[in-house]
Amino acid sequence: YEELKILAEKNKSNKFNDIKYLLAGGIASMLSSAATTPIDMIKTRLATGVIPAGTPIWQALVDVAKTEGISGLYAGVHVRLLYSAAFGGVGFYCFEACKKLLGR
């Protein structure tokens, strides 16, 4: 988030100043969600019993990739990215707004 915020603040235009934080937070959240989706998918399948309990995570990742392909590791990623963008964008926007209100 901080790197995206720095990039957004380089543009000195005040026209969309607060929107920059919303976008930076949304993009940062989407990137982190995309990176962790395969592990989250394995966690969900372990919790629901689709993958037998006690299966090592690496083995589960390999099994899913072999049977369903790489796209199987990213099952449900679209909804997760939308949720993350909205939640992260609003969260970081509010964080920056509160910092501004508190004078920090």
N, C-alpha and C positions, 0 to 999 in steps of 0.2 A: 504494500500500500504506500509506504513512504516514498519508494522510487517513482511510482506513478504520480503521487502528489507533487513531487519535485518537478516532474515533466509538465504537469498541468500548470504549476505556478510560474513556469518560464514564460508562458504567454501572459503578457501584462494586461490584456483586455479584461476589464471589469464587467463586461456585459454578461458573462456566464460564470462569474466567480464561484458562487456556491455550488452550481451544477457540476463543476470540475471535481469536487470532493465526492459527490454522488457517483459520478462515472468512475473515478479512480477506485473507490471502494467496491463498486460493482464488478469492475474488471478484475481487481485483485482477488475477490471472493470467487469469481468464476474460475480463475486460473488454479487456485488452491483446490477447489472442488473437482476440477477436471483431473488434477494430479492424483487425488486420493480416491477417485471413484472405483478403481478396481479393488482396492482393499476394502472399501465400504460395501461393495457388492458381495465380496467373499464373507464379510462379517454378517450381512443380512442372510445369506444362504446358510451359514453355519447356525445362526439363531433360529431359522425356520426349519432346520433339519434337511434341507435339500442336499447339503454336503454333510456327510457323517461327522459327528463330534469327534474330536481328536485328530482330524486331518490337518497336517501342517499347512500353514498359509501358502508357502511356496508351491507345495504339491497341488493345492486347490487352484491356485492361479494357473499352473501348467495344465491341469486337467480341463479347466474351463476354456483356456486358449486352444487346446487340441480339439475339444468337442464342438465348441461354438465359434471359434475364431477370435480374433482380437476384438471384434465388435461385441462379443459376449462379455468381455471384461468391462465394457462400458454400457451395460444394460441400464436403462433409466437415466442416462447422463443428461438428456435434454431437460427433464423436469428439475433435476438437481441443479443444473446451471441457472435456470430461470429463478428458482428459489434462492440460490446463493447470491445472484446478482441483485435481486430485490432486497434481501435481508442485509447483505454486506454494504450495499450502496446507501441504504437508509441509515444503517448503523454508523458508518463512518461519517456520513453527512451530519448526523446528530452529534457525534463526538466533536467534530470541528466547530459546529454551531455553539455547543456548550463551552468549548475552549474560548471562543470569541466572546461569548456573554460573560464569562468569568475573567476576561482580560488576560488570557495567557497566550 
